Amino acid sequence: MSEKDIIEDGNKIPPPKGGFRVFDSHIHPGFEKKDIEKRPGCMRLWMARDGVTSQTQMALRMALGDPNPTKPITSPDEIPDFGVHTWIKLMNENGVEKALLMGMDTVSDPPYNEHWKVPMEYIKEEFLDPYPDRFVAVAGINPKADKSEKIETVYKAKELGFKGVKIHTPTAGYPNDRERCYPIYEKCVELGLHVEIHTGVEEIRGTRAKYQDPVYVDDVAVDFPELRIVQLHCGAMNNPRMAIWNVIRHPNVYTDITVPHPMLMQMRYYMDLEHIRMLEQLVPHKVFFGTDSPLILPIYSTALEFIKLLPISPQFKKALLFDNAYNFYCGDWREKQAQKNKKEEK
């Protein structure tokens, strides 16, 4: 097939599986083999020697057909065949219509200063431009950068068609930091963008667990009532009860339930059925399905089927798996908010 045919084929929407349309609201690009050395921190997944990331890497390599998944990878040439085509194939095989791509731009605390960056330009060129029917994206933003640089990032995200910006709190710091973060939020409100705030866990060197507690999202929601906020991971393995309360209390706070690992979701310290049922009963329209792939790529089908088989209503499954995310990321509320702000300025 020609490149044109491949792209045309990739934009075709796969039929639903099991009767449910699917929008994966949380996947991480940047780990693709092509030019990976140009994306700081992305080799970390493939070179991990310990921790959860190491175990994930081996399972991922097995799923990609690596004949020796336990052999340490030391250079980009040794990475398995993993590219944009891998994402399209994964989505098509599982009946996933759309996916939200997470841009990254963050640096962990000293003395480690681990950098993780997946630039907007890369995401736009490799994913958004060729596959507009399959992908939308948010841009990574570094709260530790100079104020002018942060404001420019928000403007650029808007210009390039990104839906919002993401703050990776474990490396970036507290999301309620008035000096570092509030200028970002002010500009997002002005331009009609939303913000995604990490409230899960992370094991990159130099991360601090205290930064990622969803209790600090409460401050942001109170101080910026017009800013739409998505809590990533719903406080899993951290403080899921507080995360759920944020979604219940604040009209402007939403959440995803990334990572829906069937084993972990049996545990109340993670995000079990009790938490899911509470979300269903109180805020069924504010919850998104997400996977954190490629981290769970080896069990993607299993995780998706697990959600489809949960003892929750078909109506909530439909909303969780597709409708809520589609309405949020593809709706016209951003433009309406931006137009409203312009009128108020006059």
Secondary structure by P-SEA (a helix, b strand, c coil): ccaaaaaaaaaccccccccbbbbbcccccccccccccccccccccccccccaaaaaaaaaaaaacccccccccccccccccccaaaaaaaaaaacccbbbbbbbbbccccccbbbbbbcaaaaaacccccccccccbbbbbbccccaaaaaaaaaaaaaacccbbbbbcccccccccccccaaaaaaaaaabbbbbbbcccccccccccccccaaaaaaaaaacccbbbbbccccccccaaaaaaaaaccccbbbbccccccccccccccccaaaaaaaaacccccbbbbbcccccccaaaaaaaaaaaccccaaaaaaaacaaaaaaaccaaaaaaaaaaaaaac
